[in-house]
Amino acid sequence: MLISGIAVLLIGAAPLILFNILNSGKTFLKILDQDPRTQKSLINGLENLSTTFIVFIETLNGFWLEKRLWLGHFTVPLFFPYLFAFSLLVITCLIITSRRANKKDLSAAEFVLILFLGILFFAMITPQTWGAHHMLMTYPFPHILCGIVLVLIFSPPLFQKIKIRILACAALLLFSLTVYTDCRLTLLLHQTFAVDRSGWWAWSSRINEVADYLVTQQNKTTLCLDWGLYRNLAVLTGGRARMEDKWQALNDLPIPESFKEYFSDPNYLYLLHPENISLFPENSRIFHDALLKYGYKARRVKSFSEQGERDLYILYEVKPSLN
């Protein structure tokens, strides 16, 4: 059962993994049918899978350190993820000790445990802006899995007869809900690759051009001042570009004093979305207010447009104002 469970997960995930690689991490690109697959996308995806994994691990690290997670218009205490981490540890110990006690009928519990790891893996291969508060979108699915595992370990003989059907239904339901949740999350929230067309998000491949350009700027450090830019570009550049994630620093007033030091250093570039398509348009306004406050002006180094119509990404350098 253990081997068959692994095989089923691998076979089921294979189309998603391949599809994700072909689209440089933009898993749902072809759903909206905006941009064809290219050989370059395949190469980028293959080259940067290791960086995707590193970004995912960094996300998990931040996930456990945060005190509260923002989710929509309210916050969720970290009691839930801590409870899950503890449950997973207890379940693992139970399986190990039960095996030492020669309890052979653990394949069902192990299968469900592998199913949960499959959900985490699915989270890893989907768009790279998967963040700590987004991971709560899968809850309470992992907790339900933990409960199923405990029931299967200590189930009475009558329950053992029907556990295969229960496992199959639970696996299908949980994985389907997770995939659906992530699809909704991607289509509704992740605008990093996107441009607004008549009120609907449509994917754009210009992010690849941004990544290619930043790799050539080895003597410059790019400050990513808009939401979602850093994680995507960290993956697409394979860690070959010098970048810092500063979008949260501009997400609220007062203007951080640290930006005065950044502005005085000519080795920094500043990357933003235009205000009209940004999820956080105040970032652009605060950036330009900070320039005015400290006596600097921004010069556009390069812009990346959707079919020459309008800008999606703008890269600035900062110079002292002559006024």
C-alpha positions in Angstrom: 0.0 0.0 0.0 2.9 2.3 0.8 4.6 1.8 -2.5 1.3 2.1 -4.4 0.4 5.3 -2.6 3.7 6.9 -3.6 3.2 5.7 -7.2 -0.3 7.1 -7.4 0.8 10.5 -6.1 3.8 10.6 -8.5 1.6 9.7 -11.5 -1.1 12.1 -10.5 1.3 15.0 -9.9 3.4 14.3 -13.1 1.1 16.3 -15.5 1.1 19.3 -13.1 4.9 19.2 -12.6 5.5 19.0 -16.4 3.0 21.7 -17.1 4.6 23.9 -14.5 8.1 23.4 -15.9 6.9 24.2 -19.4 5.5 27.5 -18.2 8.4 28.6 -16.0 6.3 28.2 -12.8 3.2 29.8 -14.3 1.1 26.7 -13.8 -2.2 28.1 -15.0 -0.9 30.1 -17.9 -2.6 27.9 -20.6 -5.9 28.0 -18.8 -6.2 31.6 -19.8 -4.6 30.9 -23.2 -2.6 34.2 -23.3 0.9 33.1 -24.1 2.3 30.1 -26.0 4.8 27.7 -24.4 8.4 28.3 -25.5 11.7 26.5 -25.4 13.0 29.3 -23.2 10.2 28.7 -20.7 11.1 25.0 -20.5 14.8 25.8 -19.9 14.0 28.4 -17.3 11.7 26.0 -15.4 14.3 23.2 -15.4 17.2 25.5 -14.4 15.3 27.1 -11.5 13.5 24.2 -9.9 16.1 24.1 -7.1 15.6 27.9 -6.5 11.8 27.3 -6.3 12.4 24.7 -3.6 14.7 27.1 -1.7 12.1 29.9 -1.8 9.5 27.4 -0.6 11.7 26.5 2.4 12.2 30.2 3.2 8.5 30.6 3.1 8.0 27.8 5.6 10.7 29.3 7.8 8.8 32.6 7.9 5.5 30.7 8.4 6.6 29.4 11.8 8.1 32.6 13.0 5.1 35.0 12.3 2.8 35.7 15.2 -0.4 36.2 13.2 -1.1 35.5 9.6 -3.1 37.9 7.4 -5.9 36.2 5.5 -8.3 38.4 3.5 -9.5 41.1 5.9 -8.8 39.4 9.2 -5.9 37.6 10.9 -5.6 34.0 12.0 -3.7 33.1 15.2 -0.8 30.7 14.6 -2.4 28.1 17.0 -3.6 26.2 13.9 -0.3 25.6 12.1 1.4 24.9 15.5 -1.2 22.3 16.3 -0.7 20.8 12.9 3.1 20.6 13.3 2.7 19.0 16.7 0.1 16.5 15.3 2.4 15.5 12.4 5.2 14.8 14.9 2.9 12.7 17.1 1.6 10.7 14.2 5.1 10.1 12.8 6.2 8.8 16.3 3.1 6.6 16.5 3.8 5.0 13.2 7.5 4.4 14.1 6.7 2.9 17.5 3.9 0.8 16.2 6.1 -0.7 13.6 8.6 -1.6 16.2 5.8 -3.3 18.1 5.2 -5.4 14.9 1.9 -3.9 14.1 1.8 -4.5 10.4 -1.5 -3.0 9.4 -0.3 0.6 9.1 -0.3 1.0 5.4 -3.5 3.0 5.4 -2.2 5.5 7.9 1.1 5.8 6.0 -0.7 6.4 2.8 -2.7 9.3 4.2 0.5 10.7 5.7 2.1 10.6 2.2 -1.0 12.2 0.8 -0.4 15.2 3.1 3.2 15.4 2.0 1.8 15.4 -1.6 -0.3 18.4 -0.7 2.8 20.3 0.5 4.6 19.3 -2.7 1.7 20.6 -4.7 2.0 23.9 -2.9 5.7 23.9 -3.8 5.3 23.4 -7.5 2.5 26.0 -8.0 3.2 29.7 -8.5 6.1 30.9 -6.5 4.3 33.7 -4.7 2.8 31.1 -2.4 3.1 32.8 1.0 2.7 32.1 4.6 -0.9 33.4 4.9 -1.8 31.6 1.7 -0.9 28.3 3.2 -3.8 28.6 5.5 -6.0 28.3 2.5 -5.4 24.6 2.7 -6.7 24.4 6.3 -8.4 22.5 7.9 -7.5 19.9 5.3 -4.2 18.8 6.9 -5.9 18.6 10.3 -8.5 16.3 8.9 -5.8 14.2 7.4 -4.2 14.0 10.9 -7.5 12.8 12.3 -7.9 10.2 9.6 -4.4 8.8 10.3 -5.1 8.5 14.1 -8.4 6.8 13.4 -6.8 4.3 11.0 -4.0 3.5 13.5 -6.5 2.8 16.4 -9.5 1.7 14.3 -11.6 -1.4 15.4 -11.9 -4.4 13.2 -15.3 -3.4 11.7 -13.8 -0.1 10.5 -10.8 -1.9 9.0 -13.2 -3.6 6.5 -14.3 -0.3 5.0 -11.1 1.8 5.4 -10.0 1.4 1.7 -13.2 3.1 0.4 -12.9 5.8 3.1 -9.3 6.4 2.1 -10.1 6.6 -1.6 -12.9 9.1 -1.0 -10.9 11.2 1.5 -7.9 11.3 -0.7 -9.9 12.4 -3.8 -11.9 15.0 -1.8 -8.9 16.5 0.0 -6.7 16.7 -3.0 -9.5 18.1 -5.2 -10.3 20.8 -2.6 -6.6 21.7 -2.3 -6.2 22.0 -6.1 -9.4 24.0 -6.4 -8.4 26.3 -3.5 -5.0 26.9 -5.1 -6.6 27.6 -8.5 -8.9 30.2 -7.0 -6.1 31.7 -5.1 -3.9 31.9 -8.2 -6.6 33.4 -10.4 -7.9 35.9 -7.9 -4.9 37.1 -6.0 -1.6 36.5 -7.8 -1.3 39.4 -10.2 2.5 39.4 -10.5 2.5 38.0 -14.0 -0.7 39.8 -14.9 -2.3 42.8 -16.5 -5.9 43.9 -16.0 -8.0 43.6 -19.1 -11.6 44.7 -18.9 -11.8 43.7 -15.2 -10.2 40.3 -15.6 -6.6 39.1 -15.0 -4.7 37.8 -18.0 -1.2 36.4 -17.7 1.8 38.0 -19.2 5.3 36.6 -20.0 7.0 40.0 -19.6 8.3 38.8 -16.2 10.7 36.6 -18.0 12.2 39.7 -19.8 12.5 41.4 -16.4 14.4 38.4 -15.1 16.7 38.3 -18.1 17.5 42.0 -17.8 18.2 41.9 -14.0 20.7 39.0 -14.5 22.8 41.4 -16.7 22.9 44.0 -14.0 25.6 42.3 -11.9 26.9 45.6 -10.5 23.5 46.7 -9.3 21.1 45.6 -6.6 17.4 45.8 -7.4 15.0 46.7 -4.7 11.6 45.0 -5.4 9.1 47.6 -4.2 5.9 45.9 -5.2 4.1 42.8 -4.0 5.1 39.4 -5.4 8.0 40.6 -7.5 10.8 39.3 -5.3 9.8 35.7 -5.0 8.9 35.3 -8.6 12.1 36.9 -9.8 14.3 35.0 -7.3 13.0 31.8 -9.0 13.1 33.0 -12.6 16.7 34.3 -12.3 17.9 31.2 -10.5 19.5 33.4 -7.8 21.8 35.1 -10.4 20.4 38.6 -9.9 21.1 40.8 -6.8 17.8 41.7 -5.3 16.2 42.7 -2.0 12.5 42.5 -1.1 11.3 45.9 0.1 7.7 46.1 -0.9 6.4 45.9 2.7 8.7 48.8 3.7 6.7 51.0 1.4 3.3 49.6 2.3 2.6 52.2 5.0 3.6 55.6 6.2 5.8 57.1 7.5 8.4 56.9 4.8 11.3 54.7 6.1 14.5 56.6 6.8 16.5 53.8 5.3 15.4 54.9 1.8 17.5 58.0 2.2 20.6 55.8 2.3 19.4 53.7 -0.7 18.8 56.9 -2.7 22.3 58.2 -2.0 23.8 54.9 -3.4 23.9 54.8 -7.2 24.3 51.0 -7.2 20.5 50.5 -6.5 17.7 50.1 -8.9 14.0 50.2 -8.1 11.4 47.9 -9.6 7.6 48.6 -9.4 4.4 48.0 -11.2 2.6 51.1 -12.6 0.2 52.5 -10.1 -2.9 51.6 -12.3 -2.3 47.9 -12.2 -0.5 47.4 -8.9 -2.3 45.5 -6.1 -0.8 48.1 -3.7 -0.8 51.4 -5.7 0.2 53.3 -2.6 3.7 51.8 -2.9 4.3 53.8 -6.1 3.0 57.0 -4.5 5.1 56.5 -1.3 8.2 55.9 -3.4 7.8 59.1 -5.4 6.9 61.0 -2.2 10.1 59.7 -0.6 12.1 61.0 -3.6 10.5 64.4 -3.2 11.1 64.4 0.5 14.8 63.6 0.4 15.6 65.7 -2.7 16.0 63.0 -5.4 14.3 62.2 -8.7 13.7 59.0 -10.5 14.9 58.2 -14.0 13.3 55.4 -15.9 16.0 52.9 -16.9 13.7 50.4 -18.6 10.1 49.5 -18.9 8.4 46.2 -19.9 5.2 46.5 -21.8 2.4 44.2 -22.9 2.6 44.2 -26.7 3.7 47.8 -26.7 0.4 49.0 -25.2 1.1 49.8 -21.6 3.8 49.3 -19.0 3.7 46.3 -16.7 7.0 46.7 -14.9 9.1 49.8 -14.6 12.8 49.9 -13.5 14.1 53.2 -12.1 17.4 54.6 -11.0 17.6 57.6 -8.6 19.6 60.8 -9.1 19.9 63.9 -6.9 17.4 66.6 -7.8 18.9 69.8 -9.3 16.1 71.9 -8.0 
